[in-house]
Amino acid sequence: MDMRAKTTLPAVAKLVWNRALDLVYPRDCISCGDIVEEGQFDYICGECIDKLYRVEPPWCHTCGFPFYGVVESARNCPHCADLDPVFEQGRTLFLYRELGKTLVQELKYHRAKYLLGDFGRLIKAAVDLPEFLKDAILVPVPLHSRKNRERGFNQSDLLTRCVAETMGDLPVENLLERIVDTSTQTRLSREKRIINMKKAFALKAGAEINPEQIYVVIDDIFTTGATLNACCAVLRRAGALRLRVLTLGHG
């Protein structure tokens, strides 16, 4: 755990503290391990950040996966063509490859909460994201209570609150709960992932849904979209009509 993650000092004092730590404990790049010099990111060096597959237009309107080459008309994205998505729009920040994969896995499996500052910088730099999130309520994908106890945190909740703070204190509501402790999705086929997620989520007791409100469900990665779609299906059945999804990585 990086010592900077434990500080709760005021902004100026924290800056001085971090500069002092840099002299004693230089920050290593999360990808290549080299020392991170002065730059935009705390734990990504300048050479590695240039290798991040950031998503830029044109992208799939439904899931956010980028289209390459010249796009003359709308077309289905292979990642969501067979999903029958309940949500209307989706965005993702980068592809789940190389550095992107490292960033997601370090947070999810190695408790690298110190990366949230760099995630915030990536969120702030994302094209058209303020418009996508305008007037929205952010909803994290929940973890089952057992996994939450084992892991000690829900990475989707952390990311949701990072997005909310970065984009101007957007409201966050934990409207969903995971009622089925599903097996890991990692090695399942698309069809089995969809089956695995059915009836895995429910609306939290006392949660209220406004049909006029935009809800953006947030997760770390879009693989087949089964998890996000299952969450959105619960919200849809509860009366939500304007549903979107946002992920860090895609692929």
BASEBA-746418 format. One record per residue (C-alpha): residue in three letters; x, y, z; residue number from 0. Coordinates in pm, whole numbers, plus 32768, in hexadecimal, padded with zeros to 4 digits. Each point is the difference from the previous one (the first is absolute). Layout:
<pt><marnu>ala</marnu><px>X</px><py>Y</py><pz>Z</pz><nudren>NUM</nudren></pt>
...
//
This chain:
<pt><marnu>met</marnu><px>8000</px><py>8000</py><pz>8000</pz><nudren>0</nudren></pt>
<pt><marnu>asp</marnu><px>808C</px><py>8152</py><pz>7F9E</pz><nudren>1</nudren></pt>
<pt><marnu>met</marnu><px>8030</px><py>80EA</py><pz>8128</pz><nudren>2</nudren></pt>
<pt><marnu>arg</marnu><px>7F50</px><py>8118</py><pz>7F43</pz><nudren>3</nudren></pt>
<pt><marnu>ala</marnu><px>7EBA</px><py>7F3F</py><pz>800B</pz><nudren>4</nudren></pt>
<pt><marnu>lys</marnu><px>7FF8</px><py>8020</py><pz>817B</pz><nudren>5</nudren></pt>
<pt><marnu>thr</marnu><px>801B</px><py>817B</py><pz>8017</pz><nudren>6</nudren></pt>
<pt><marnu>thr</marnu><px>7ECF</px><py>80D3</py><pz>8055</pz><nudren>7</nudren></pt>
<pt><marnu>leu</marnu><px>80B1</px><py>814F</py><pz>8004</pz><nudren>8</nudren></pt>
<pt><marnu>pro</marnu><px>7F81</px><py>8147</py><pz>7F6B</pz><nudren>9</nudren></pt>
<pt><marnu>ala</marnu><px>8056</px><py>802D</py><pz>7E8E</pz><nudren>10</nudren></pt>
<pt><marnu>val</marnu><px>8134</px><py>80DD</py><pz>802A</pz><nudren>11</nudren></pt>
<pt><marnu>ala</marnu><px>808F</px><py>7F34</py><pz>811F</pz><nudren>12</nudren></pt>
<pt><marnu>lys</marnu><px>7FBC</px><py>7EC0</py><pz>7F41</pz><nudren>13</nudren></pt>
<pt><marnu>leu</marnu><px>80BC</px><py>8087</py><pz>7ED2</pz><nudren>14</nudren></pt>
<pt><marnu>val</marnu><px>812F</px><py>8052</py><pz>80D7</pz><nudren>15</nudren></pt>
<pt><marnu>trp</marnu><px>7FE7</px><py>7EAB</py><pz>80A5</pz><nudren>16</nudren></pt>
<pt><marnu>asn</marnu><px>7FF3</px><py>7F4C</py><pz>7EB4</pz><nudren>17</nudren></pt>
<pt><marnu>arg</marnu><px>8129</px><py>80C4</py><pz>7F78</pz><nudren>18</nudren></pt>
<pt><marnu>ala</marnu><px>80C7</px><py>7F9D</py><pz>8134</pz><nudren>19</nudren></pt>
<pt><marnu>leu</marnu><px>7F9B</px><py>7E95</py><pz>7FCE</pz><nudren>20</nudren></pt>
<pt><marnu>asp</marnu><px>806F</px><py>8014</py><pz>7E95</pz><nudren>21</nudren></pt>
<pt><marnu>leu</marnu><px>8161</px><py>8049</py><pz>8075</pz><nudren>22</nudren></pt>
<pt><marnu>val</marnu><px>8008</px><py>7ED8</py><pz>80EF</pz><nudren>23</nudren></pt>
<pt><marnu>tyr</marnu><px>7F18</px><py>7F0E</py><pz>7F4B</pz><nudren>24</nudren></pt>
<pt><marnu>pro</marnu><px>7FF8</px><py>8050</py><pz>7E8B</pz><nudren>25</nudren></pt>
<pt><marnu>arg</marnu><px>7EBF</px><py>7F8C</py><pz>7F5A</pz><nudren>26</nudren></pt>
<pt><marnu>asp</marnu><px>801C</px><py>7EDA</py><pz>7F13</pz><nudren>27</nudren></pt>
<pt><marnu>cys</marnu><px>7F35</px><py>7FE1</py><pz>7EC2</pz><nudren>28</nudren></pt>
<pt><marnu>ile</marnu><px>7EED</px><py>7EFD</py><pz>8030</pz><nudren>29</nudren></pt>
<pt><marnu>ser</marnu><px>804D</px><py>7F73</py><pz>7EA8</pz><nudren>30</nudren></pt>
<pt><marnu>cys</marnu><px>8177</px><py>7FFF</py><pz>7FBF</pz><nudren>31</nudren></pt>
<pt><marnu>gly</marnu><px>8089</px><py>803A</py><pz>815F</pz><nudren>32</nudren></pt>
<pt><marnu>asp</marnu><px>80D5</px><py>812E</py><pz>7FA2</pz><nudren>33</nudren></pt>
<pt><marnu>ile</marnu><px>8001</px><py>8134</py><pz>80DE</pz><nudren>34</nudren></pt>
<pt><marnu>val</marnu><px>7EE8</px><py>80F3</py><pz>7FA7</pz><nudren>35</nudren></pt>
<pt><marnu>glu</marnu><px>8090</px><py>8157</py><pz>7FBD</pz><nudren>36</nudren></pt>
<pt><marnu>glu</marnu><px>7F3C</px><py>8146</py><pz>8013</pz><nudren>37</nudren></pt>
<pt><marnu>gly</marnu><px>7ECC</px><py>7FDD</py><pz>7F28</pz><nudren>38</nudren></pt>
<pt><marnu>gln</marnu><px>7E87</px><py>7FEB</py><pz>7FF3</pz><nudren>39</nudren></pt>
<pt><marnu>phe</marnu><px>7FE3</px><py>7EAD</py><pz>80A9</pz><nudren>40</nudren></pt>
<pt><marnu>asp</marnu><px>807F</px><py>7F82</py><pz>814E</pz><nudren>41</nudren></pt>
<pt><marnu>tyr</marnu><px>8032</px><py>7E90</py><pz>7FAF</pz><nudren>42</nudren></pt>
<pt><marnu>ile</marnu><px>8013</px><py>7FF6</py><pz>7E84</pz><nudren>43</nudren></pt>
<pt><marnu>cys</marnu><px>813B</px><py>8075</py><pz>7F52</pz><nudren>44</nudren></pt>
<pt><marnu>gly</marnu><px>7FF5</px><py>80D4</py><pz>7EC7</pz><nudren>45</nudren></pt>
<pt><marnu>glu</marnu><px>806D</px><py>7EE6</py><pz>7F1D</pz><nudren>46</nudren></pt>
<pt><marnu>cys</marnu><px>7EF9</px><py>7F0B</py><pz>807F</pz><nudren>47</nudren></pt>
<pt><marnu>ile</marnu><px>7EDC</px><py>80F4</py><pz>7FFD</pz><nudren>48</nudren></pt>
<pt><marnu>asp</marnu><px>803B</px><py>802F</py><pz>7E8C</pz><nudren>49</nudren></pt>
<pt><marnu>lys</marnu><px>7FBD</px><py>7E8B</py><pz>7FD5</pz><nudren>50</nudren></pt>
<pt><marnu>leu</marnu><px>7EAA</px><py>800C</py><pz>80A7</pz><nudren>51</nudren></pt>
<pt><marnu>tyr</marnu><px>7EEE</px><py>7FB1</py><pz>7F03</pz><nudren>52</nudren></pt>
<pt><marnu>arg</marnu><px>7F1D</px><py>8125</py><pz>8057</pz><nudren>53</nudren></pt>
<pt><marnu>val</marnu><px>7EAB</px><py>7FF4</py><pz>7F5D</pz><nudren>54</nudren></pt>
<pt><marnu>glu</marnu><px>7FB7</px><py>8120</py><pz>7F15</pz><nudren>55</nudren></pt>
<pt><marnu>pro</marnu><px>7EE9</px><py>803A</py><pz>7F00</pz><nudren>56</nudren></pt>
<pt><marnu>pro</marnu><px>7F71</px><py>7F59</py><pz>7F40</pz><nudren>57</nudren></pt>
<pt><marnu>trp</marnu><px>7F83</px><py>7EFE</py><pz>80F9</pz><nudren>58</nudren></pt>
<pt><marnu>cys</marnu><px>7ED9</px><py>7F17</py><pz>8024</pz><nudren>59</nudren></pt>
<pt><marnu>his</marnu><px>7EDD</px><py>80CC</py><pz>8085</pz><nudren>60</nudren></pt>
<pt><marnu>thr</marnu><px>7F87</px><py>7EDB</py><pz>80D3</pz><nudren>61</nudren></pt>
<pt><marnu>cys</marnu><px>8139</px><py>7F7E</py><pz>80AC</pz><nudren>62</nudren></pt>
<pt><marnu>gly</marnu><px>8111</px><py>80FC</py><pz>7FB0</pz><nudren>63</nudren></pt>
<pt><marnu>phe</marnu><px>80EF</px><py>7F19</py><pz>7F47</pz><nudren>64</nudren></pt>
<pt><marnu>pro</marnu><px>80C1</px><py>80C5</py><pz>7EF8</pz><nudren>65</nudren></pt>
<pt><marnu>phe</marnu><px>7FCF</px><py>7FD8</py><pz>7E8D</pz><nudren>66</nudren></pt>
<pt><marnu>tyr</marnu><px>813D</px><py>800B</py><pz>7F30</pz><nudren>67</nudren></pt>
<pt><marnu>gly</marnu><px>801E</px><py>8090</py><pz>7EA5</pz><nudren>68</nudren></pt>
<pt><marnu>val</marnu><px>7EFB</px><py>80D3</py><pz>7F52</pz><nudren>69</nudren></pt>
<pt><marnu>val</marnu><px>7E9D</px><py>7FD0</py><pz>8080</pz><nudren>70</nudren></pt>
<pt><marnu>glu</marnu><px>7F04</px><py>806E</py><pz>7EF9</pz><nudren>71</nudren></pt>
<pt><marnu>ser</marnu><px>7EC5</px><py>7F83</py><pz>80AC</pz><nudren>72</nudren></pt>
<pt><marnu>ala</marnu><px>7F8A</px><py>7F6A</py><pz>8145</pz><nudren>73</nudren></pt>
<pt><marnu>arg</marnu><px>8055</px><py>7E91</py><pz>8032</pz><nudren>74</nudren></pt>
<pt><marnu>asn</marnu><px>7FE8</px><py>7EFC</py><pz>810F</pz><nudren>75</nudren></pt>
<pt><marnu>cys</marnu><px>8126</px><py>7FCB</py><pz>80E5</pz><nudren>76</nudren></pt>
<pt><marnu>pro</marnu><px>8063</px><py>7E8F</py><pz>801F</pz><nudren>77</nudren></pt>
<pt><marnu>his</marnu><px>8021</px><py>802C</py><pz>8179</pz><nudren>78</nudren></pt>
<pt><marnu>cys</marnu><px>7E94</px><py>805A</py><pz>8037</pz><nudren>79</nudren></pt>
<pt><marnu>ala</marnu><px>7F4E</px><py>7F88</py><pz>7EC4</pz><nudren>80</nudren></pt>
<pt><marnu>asp</marnu><px>7F8A</px><py>7EBE</py><pz>80AA</pz><nudren>81</nudren></pt>
<pt><marnu>leu</marnu><px>7FD0</px><py>8097</py><pz>8159</pz><nudren>82</nudren></pt>
<pt><marnu>asp</marnu><px>7EA3</px><py>8092</py><pz>7FCE</pz><nudren>83</nudren></pt>
<pt><marnu>pro</marnu><px>8065</px><py>811F</py><pz>80E4</pz><nudren>84</nudren></pt>
<pt><marnu>val</marnu><px>7F06</px><py>8097</py><pz>80F1</pz><nudren>85</nudren></pt>
<pt><marnu>phe</marnu><px>80CF</px><py>813E</py><pz>8018</pz><nudren>86</nudren></pt>
<pt><marnu>glu</marnu><px>7FFD</px><py>810A</py><pz>7EF2</pz><nudren>87</nudren></pt>
<pt><marnu>gln</marnu><px>8162</px><py>8085</py><pz>8002</pz><nudren>88</nudren></pt>
<pt><marnu>gly</marnu><px>8157</px><py>7F97</py><pz>8077</pz><nudren>89</nudren></pt>
<pt><marnu>arg</marnu><px>8159</px><py>8095</py><pz>8026</pz><nudren>90</nudren></pt>
<pt><marnu>thr</marnu><px>8155</px><py>7F74</py><pz>8057</pz><nudren>91</nudren></pt>
<pt><marnu>leu</marnu><px>814A</px><py>80B1</py><pz>803E</pz><nudren>92</nudren></pt>
<pt><marnu>phe</marnu><px>80FD</px><py>7F0D</py><pz>7F71</pz><nudren>93</nudren></pt>
<pt><marnu>leu</marnu><px>802C</px><py>7EA3</py><pz>7F74</pz><nudren>94</nudren></pt>
<pt><marnu>tyr</marnu><px>804C</px><py>7EE2</py><pz>80EB</pz><nudren>95</nudren></pt>
<pt><marnu>arg</marnu><px>8158</px><py>7FC1</py><pz>7F70</pz><nudren>96</nudren></pt>
<pt><marnu>glu</marnu><px>8166</px><py>8027</py><pz>807E</pz><nudren>97</nudren></pt>
<pt><marnu>leu</marnu><px>8005</px><py>8133</py><pz>80E6</pz><nudren>98</nudren></pt>
<pt><marnu>gly</marnu><px>7E84</px><py>800C</py><pz>800D</pz><nudren>99</nudren></pt>
<pt><marnu>lys</marnu><px>7FF2</px><py>7E97</py><pz>8076</pz><nudren>100</nudren></pt>
<pt><marnu>thr</marnu><px>810F</px><py>8042</py><pz>8102</pz><nudren>101</nudren></pt>
<pt><marnu>leu</marnu><px>7F47</px><py>812B</py><pz>8090</pz><nudren>102</nudren></pt>
<pt><marnu>val</marnu><px>7EB8</px><py>7F46</py><pz>8028</pz><nudren>103</nudren></pt>
<pt><marnu>gln</marnu><px>809D</px><py>7EC7</py><pz>8092</pz><nudren>104</nudren></pt>
<pt><marnu>glu</marnu><px>80DE</px><py>80BD</py><pz>80F6</pz><nudren>105</nudren></pt>
<pt><marnu>leu</marnu><px>7ED0</px><py>80B0</py><pz>8091</pz><nudren>106</nudren></pt>
<pt><marnu>lys</marnu><px>7F1E</px><py>7ECF</py><pz>7FFD</pz><nudren>107</nudren></pt>
<pt><marnu>tyr</marnu><px>80EB</px><py>7EEF</py><pz>8078</pz><nudren>108</nudren></pt>
<pt><marnu>his</marnu><px>811D</px><py>80B8</py><pz>80AF</pz><nudren>109</nudren></pt>
<pt><marnu>arg</marnu><px>7F43</px><py>8113</py><pz>80B7</pz><nudren>110</nudren></pt>
<pt><marnu>ala</marnu><px>80BA</px><py>8116</py><pz>7F4A</pz><nudren>111</nudren></pt>
<pt><marnu>lys</marnu><px>7F1E</px><py>8117</py><pz>807D</pz><nudren>112</nudren></pt>
<pt><marnu>tyr</marnu><px>811D</px><py>80F4</py><pz>7FD2</pz><nudren>113</nudren></pt>
<pt><marnu>leu</marnu><px>7FB6</px><py>7FEF</py><pz>7E89</pz><nudren>114</nudren></pt>
<pt><marnu>leu</marnu><px>7EB8</px><py>80B9</py><pz>802E</pz><nudren>115</nudren></pt>
<pt><marnu>gly</marnu><px>80AE</px><py>814F</py><pz>7FCE</pz><nudren>116</nudren></pt>
<pt><marnu>asp</marnu><px>807D</px><py>7F91</py><pz>7EAB</pz><nudren>117</nudren></pt>
<pt><marnu>phe</marnu><px>7EAA</px><py>7F6E</py><pz>7FAC</pz><nudren>118</nudren></pt>
<pt><marnu>gly</marnu><px>7F6F</px><py>8155</py><pz>804F</pz><nudren>119</nudren></pt>
<pt><marnu>arg</marnu><px>80EE</px><py>80A1</py><pz>7F08</pz><nudren>120</nudren></pt>
<pt><marnu>leu</marnu><px>7F9B</px><py>7F07</py><pz>7EF2</pz><nudren>121</nudren></pt>
<pt><marnu>ile</marnu><px>7E91</px><py>8040</py><pz>804B</pz><nudren>122</nudren></pt>
<pt><marnu>lys</marnu><px>8032</px><py>8177</py><pz>7FE8</pz><nudren>123</nudren></pt>
<pt><marnu>ala</marnu><px>80AF</px><py>7FDE</py><pz>7EAF</pz><nudren>124</nudren></pt>
<pt><marnu>ala</marnu><px>7EF5</px><py>7F1C</py><pz>7F65</pz><nudren>125</nudren></pt>
<pt><marnu>val</marnu><px>7F57</px><py>8094</py><pz>7ECE</pz><nudren>126</nudren></pt>
<pt><marnu>asp</marnu><px>7E99</px><py>807C</py><pz>8031</pz><nudren>127</nudren></pt>
<pt><marnu>leu</marnu><px>7FDB</px><py>7F56</py><pz>8153</pz><nudren>128</nudren></pt>
<pt><marnu>pro</marnu><px>7F6D</px><py>8135</py><pz>80B0</pz><nudren>129</nudren></pt>
<pt><marnu>glu</marnu><px>7EE0</px><py>8003</py><pz>7F08</pz><nudren>130</nudren></pt>
<pt><marnu>phe</marnu><px>7FCE</px><py>7E88</py><pz>8023</pz><nudren>131</nudren></pt>
<pt><marnu>leu</marnu><px>7FE4</px><py>8021</py><pz>817C</pz><nudren>132</nudren></pt>
<pt><marnu>lys</marnu><px>7F3D</px><py>8145</py><pz>800C</pz><nudren>133</nudren></pt>
<pt><marnu>asp</marnu><px>7EDC</px><py>7FF5</py><pz>80F8</pz><nudren>134</nudren></pt>
<pt><marnu>ala</marnu><px>8042</px><py>7E8C</py><pz>8044</pz><nudren>135</nudren></pt>
<pt><marnu>ile</marnu><px>7FF7</px><py>7F32</py><pz>813C</pz><nudren>136</nudren></pt>
<pt><marnu>leu</marnu><px>8126</px><py>7F0E</py><pz>8012</pz><nudren>137</nudren></pt>
<pt><marnu>val</marnu><px>7FBD</px><py>7E9A</py><pz>8069</pz><nudren>138</nudren></pt>
<pt><marnu>pro</marnu><px>8120</px><py>7F10</py><pz>8052</pz><nudren>139</nudren></pt>
<pt><marnu>val</marnu><px>7FE8</px><py>7E8F</py><pz>7FAC</pz><nudren>140</nudren></pt>
<pt><marnu>pro</marnu><px>7FE8</px><py>7F53</py><pz>8154</pz><nudren>141</nudren></pt>
<pt><marnu>leu</marnu><px>80D4</px><py>7EE3</py><pz>8083</pz><nudren>142</nudren></pt>
<pt><marnu>his</marnu><px>7F6D</px><py>7EDA</py><pz>80BA</pz><nudren>143</nudren></pt>
<pt><marnu>ser</marnu><px>8030</px><py>802E</py><pz>8178</pz><nudren>144</nudren></pt>
<pt><marnu>arg</marnu><px>80EE</px><py>7ED6</py><pz>8012</pz><nudren>145</nudren></pt>
<pt><marnu>lys</marnu><px>80E8</px><py>808A</py><pz>7EF5</pz><nudren>146</nudren></pt>
<pt><marnu>asn</marnu><px>7FEB</px><py>8159</py><pz>809A</pz><nudren>147</nudren></pt>
<pt><marnu>arg</marnu><px>8075</px><py>7F74</py><pz>814D</pz><nudren>148</nudren></pt>
<pt><marnu>glu</marnu><px>811B</px><py>7F3C</py><pz>7F5E</pz><nudren>149</nudren></pt>
<pt><marnu>arg</marnu><px>8078</px><py>811E</py><pz>7F25</pz><nudren>150</nudren></pt>
<pt><marnu>gly</marnu><px>7FBF</px><py>8113</py><pz>80FB</pz><nudren>151</nudren></pt>
<pt><marnu>phe</marnu><px>7F70</px><py>80EE</py><pz>7EFF</pz><nudren>152</nudren></pt>
<pt><marnu>asn</marnu><px>7F2F</px><py>8013</py><pz>7EC5</pz><nudren>153</nudren></pt>
<pt><marnu>gln</marnu><px>80D4</px><py>8084</py><pz>7EDF</pz><nudren>154</nudren></pt>
<pt><marnu>ser</marnu><px>7EC8</px><py>806E</py><pz>7F42</pz><nudren>155</nudren></pt>
<pt><marnu>asp</marnu><px>7F93</px><py>80D3</py><pz>8127</pz><nudren>156</nudren></pt>
<pt><marnu>leu</marnu><px>815A</px><py>809D</py><pz>8019</pz><nudren>157</nudren></pt>
<pt><marnu>leu</marnu><px>7FFE</px><py>8050</py><pz>7E8C</pz><nudren>158</nudren></pt>
<pt><marnu>thr</marnu><px>7EA0</px><py>808D</py><pz>8011</pz><nudren>159</nudren></pt>
<pt><marnu>arg</marnu><px>8060</px><py>80EE</py><pz>8116</pz><nudren>160</nudren></pt>
<pt><marnu>cys</marnu><px>813D</px><py>805D</py><pz>7F43</pz><nudren>161</nudren></pt>
<pt><marnu>val</marnu><px>7F2B</px><py>8059</py><pz>7ECF</pz><nudren>162</nudren></pt>
<pt><marnu>ala</marnu><px>7F0B</px><py>80C2</py><pz>80DA</pz><nudren>163</nudren></pt>
<pt><marnu>glu</marnu><px>8111</px><py>80D0</py><pz>80A3</pz><nudren>164</nudren></pt>
<pt><marnu>thr</marnu><px>80C2</px><py>803A</py><pz>7EBF</pz><nudren>165</nudren></pt>
<pt><marnu>met</marnu><px>7ECE</px><py>8072</py><pz>7F3E</pz><nudren>166</nudren></pt>
<pt><marnu>gly</marnu><px>7F84</px><py>80F4</py><pz>8106</pz><nudren>167</nudren></pt>
<pt><marnu>asp</marnu><px>7F65</px><py>7F3F</py><pz>8121</pz><nudren>168</nudren></pt>
<pt><marnu>leu</marnu><px>7EF7</px><py>7F43</py><pz>7F3D</pz><nudren>169</nudren></pt>
<pt><marnu>pro</marnu><px>7F07</px><py>7F40</py><pz>80D7</pz><nudren>170</nudren></pt>
<pt><marnu>val</marnu><px>8049</px><py>7E91</py><pz>804A</pz><nudren>171</nudren></pt>
<pt><marnu>glu</marnu><px>7EEF</px><py>7F0E</py><pz>806A</pz><nudren>172</nudren></pt>
<pt><marnu>asn</marnu><px>8034</px><py>7E92</py><pz>805D</pz><nudren>173</nudren></pt>
<pt><marnu>leu</marnu><px>7EB5</px><py>7F8D</py><pz>7F70</pz><nudren>174</nudren></pt>
<pt><marnu>leu</marnu><px>8060</px><py>7E96</py><pz>7FC0</pz><nudren>175</nudren></pt>
<pt><marnu>glu</marnu><px>806C</px><py>7ED1</py><pz>80C8</pz><nudren>176</nudren></pt>
<pt><marnu>arg</marnu><px>8096</px><py>7EB8</py><pz>7F90</pz><nudren>177</nudren></pt>
<pt><marnu>ile</marnu><px>7F26</px><py>7EE8</py><pz>8082</pz><nudren>178</nudren></pt>
<pt><marnu>val</marnu><px>80A9</px><py>7ED8</py><pz>7F53</pz><nudren>179</nudren></pt>
<pt><marnu>asp</marnu><px>816D</px><py>7FB0</py><pz>8042</pz><nudren>180</nudren></pt>
<pt><marnu>thr</marnu><px>8052</px><py>7FA5</py><pz>7E98</pz><nudren>181</nudren></pt>
<pt><marnu>ser</marnu><px>8138</px><py>7F46</py><pz>7F96</pz><nudren>182</nudren></pt>
<pt><marnu>thr</marnu><px>8116</px><py>80C2</py><pz>7F5A</pz><nudren>183</nudren></pt>
<pt><marnu>gln</marnu><px>7FB7</px><py>8080</py><pz>7EA3</pz><nudren>184</nudren></pt>
<pt><marnu>thr</marnu><px>8166</px><py>7FFD</py><pz>7F84</pz><nudren>185</nudren></pt>
<pt><marnu>arg</marnu><px>8001</px><py>7EB6</py><pz>7F42</pz><nudren>186</nudren></pt>
<pt><marnu>leu</marnu><px>7E92</px><py>7FEC</py><pz>7F9F</pz><nudren>187</nudren></pt>
<pt><marnu>ser</marnu><px>7F7C</px><py>8022</py><pz>7E9E</pz><nudren>188</nudren></pt>
<pt><marnu>arg</marnu><px>7F1D</px><py>8120</py><pz>7F9E</pz><nudren>189</nudren></pt>
<pt><marnu>glu</marnu><px>7ECA</px><py>7F24</py><pz>801D</pz><nudren>190</nudren></pt>
<pt><marnu>lys</marnu><px>8061</px><py>7F77</py><pz>8154</pz><nudren>191</nudren></pt>
<pt><marnu>arg</marnu><px>8054</px><py>815C</py><pz>8082</pz><nudren>192</nudren></pt>
<pt><marnu>ile</marnu><px>7EA2</px><py>8077</py><pz>7FA7</pz><nudren>193</nudren></pt>
<pt><marnu>ile</marnu><px>7F63</px><py>7ED1</py><pz>80AA</pz><nudren>194</nudren></pt>
<pt><marnu>asn</marnu><px>80E6</px><py>802C</py><pz>812D</pz><nudren>195</nudren></pt>
<pt><marnu>met</marnu><px>7F86</px><py>8164</py><pz>8035</pz><nudren>196</nudren></pt>
<pt><marnu>lys</marnu><px>7E8B</px><py>7FBD</py><pz>7FE5</pz><nudren>197</nudren></pt>
<pt><marnu>lys</marnu><px>7F53</px><py>8046</py><pz>814C</pz><nudren>198</nudren></pt>
<pt><marnu>ala</marnu><px>8150</px><py>8057</py><pz>80A0</pz><nudren>199</nudren></pt>
<pt><marnu>phe</marnu><px>7F94</px><py>8163</py><pz>8057</pz><nudren>200</nudren></pt>
<pt><marnu>ala</marnu><px>7ED5</px><py>80A1</py><pz>80A9</pz><nudren>201</nudren></pt>
<pt><marnu>leu</marnu><px>7F88</px><py>815B</py><pz>8059</pz><nudren>202</nudren></pt>
<pt><marnu>lys</marnu><px>8063</px><py>8064</py><pz>8161</pz><nudren>203</nudren></pt>
<pt><marnu>ala</marnu><px>7EE8</px><py>8016</py><pz>80FC</pz><nudren>204</nudren></pt>
<pt><marnu>gly</marnu><px>7F7A</px><py>8161</py><pz>800B</pz><nudren>205</nudren></pt>
<pt><marnu>ala</marnu><px>80A8</px><py>806D</py><pz>7EBC</pz><nudren>206</nudren></pt>
<pt><marnu>glu</marnu><px>7F31</px><py>80F5</py><pz>7F35</pz><nudren>207</nudren></pt>
<pt><marnu>ile</marnu><px>8013</px><py>8022</py><pz>7E86</pz><nudren>208</nudren></pt>
<pt><marnu>asn</marnu><px>7FA0</px><py>8137</py><pz>7F3D</pz><nudren>209</nudren></pt>
<pt><marnu>pro</marnu><px>7F9E</px><py>7FAF</py><pz>7E96</pz><nudren>210</nudren></pt>
<pt><marnu>glu</marnu><px>8076</px><py>8157</py><pz>7F90</pz><nudren>211</nudren></pt>
<pt><marnu>gln</marnu><px>8159</px><py>7FDD</py><pz>809B</pz><nudren>212</nudren></pt>
<pt><marnu>ile</marnu><px>813B</px><py>7F96</py><pz>7F46</pz><nudren>213</nudren></pt>
<pt><marnu>tyr</marnu><px>80B2</px><py>7EE0</py><pz>80AF</pz><nudren>214</nudren></pt>
<pt><marnu>val</marnu><px>8165</px><py>7FA1</py><pz>7FA5</pz><nudren>215</nudren></pt>
<pt><marnu>val</marnu><px>806E</px><py>7EA8</py><pz>807A</pz><nudren>216</nudren></pt>
<pt><marnu>ile</marnu><px>817A</px><py>7FEF</py><pz>8035</pz><nudren>217</nudren></pt>
<pt><marnu>asp</marnu><px>80ED</px><py>7ED5</py><pz>8000</pz><nudren>218</nudren></pt>
<pt><marnu>asp</marnu><px>8174</px><py>7FC7</py><pz>7FCF</pz><nudren>219</nudren></pt>
<pt><marnu>ile</marnu><px>7FEE</px><py>7F42</py><pz>7EB6</pz><nudren>220</nudren></pt>
<pt><marnu>phe</marnu><px>7F12</px><py>7FB4</py><pz>7EE3</pz><nudren>221</nudren></pt>
<pt><marnu>thr</marnu><px>8046</px><py>7EA0</py><pz>7F7F</pz><nudren>222</nudren></pt>
<pt><marnu>thr</marnu><px>7EB8</px><py>7F73</py><pz>7F7F</pz><nudren>223</nudren></pt>
<pt><marnu>gly</marnu><px>7F24</px><py>8101</py><pz>80AB</pz><nudren>224</nudren></pt>
<pt><marnu>ala</marnu><px>7F40</px><py>7EEE</py><pz>80BB</pz><nudren>225</nudren></pt>
<pt><marnu>thr</marnu><px>8037</px><py>8092</py><pz>815A</pz><nudren>226</nudren></pt>
<pt><marnu>leu</marnu><px>7FA8</px><py>8164</py><pz>7F9E</pz><nudren>227</nudren></pt>
<pt><marnu>asn</marnu><px>7ED3</px><py>7F8C</py><pz>7F3A</pz><nudren>228</nudren></pt>
<pt><marnu>ala</marnu><px>7F7F</px><py>7F34</py><pz>8126</pz><nudren>229</nudren></pt>
<pt><marnu>cys</marnu><px>801E</px><py>812F</py><pz>80E4</pz><nudren>230</nudren></pt>
<pt><marnu>cys</marnu><px>7F4E</px><py>80DE</py><pz>7F07</pz><nudren>231</nudren></pt>
<pt><marnu>ala</marnu><px>7EEC</px><py>7EFE</py><pz>7FD8</pz><nudren>232</nudren></pt>
<pt><marnu>val</marnu><px>7FB4</px><py>8019</py><pz>8175</pz><nudren>233</nudren></pt>
<pt><marnu>leu</marnu><px>7FF0</px><py>817B</py><pz>7FEA</pz><nudren>234</nudren></pt>
<pt><marnu>arg</marnu><px>7F27</px><py>7FEA</py><pz>7EC9</pz><nudren>235</nudren></pt>
<pt><marnu>arg</marnu><px>7F07</px><py>7F1A</py><pz>80AD</pz><nudren>236</nudren></pt>
<pt><marnu>ala</marnu><px>7FF4</px><py>80F8</py><pz>8120</pz><nudren>237</nudren></pt>
<pt><marnu>gly</marnu><px>7F9D</px><py>8116</py><pz>7F10</pz><nudren>238</nudren></pt>
<pt><marnu>ala</marnu><px>8146</px><py>809A</py><pz>7F84</pz><nudren>239</nudren></pt>
<pt><marnu>leu</marnu><px>7FE5</px><py>8068</py><pz>7E93</pz><nudren>240</nudren></pt>
<pt><marnu>arg</marnu><px>8146</px><py>80BC</py><pz>7FC5</pz><nudren>241</nudren></pt>
<pt><marnu>leu</marnu><px>811F</px><py>7F0F</py><pz>8039</pz><nudren>242</nudren></pt>
<pt><marnu>arg</marnu><px>816F</px><py>801F</py><pz>7FA4</pz><nudren>243</nudren></pt>
<pt><marnu>val</marnu><px>813F</px><py>7F46</py><pz>805B</pz><nudren>244</nudren></pt>
<pt><marnu>leu</marnu><px>8166</px><py>8070</py><pz>8037</pz><nudren>245</nudren></pt>
<pt><marnu>thr</marnu><px>813A</px><py>7F2D</py><pz>802D</pz><nudren>246</nudren></pt>
<pt><marnu>leu</marnu><px>8174</px><py>803B</py><pz>8023</pz><nudren>247</nudren></pt>
<pt><marnu>gly</marnu><px>8065</px><py>7EF0</py><pz>7F0C</pz><nudren>248</nudren></pt>
<pt><marnu>his</marnu><px>7F63</px><py>7F43</py><pz>7EE1</pz><nudren>249</nudren></pt>
<pt><marnu>gly</marnu><px>8064</px><py>7EBE</py><pz>7F58</pz><nudren>250</nudren></pt>
//
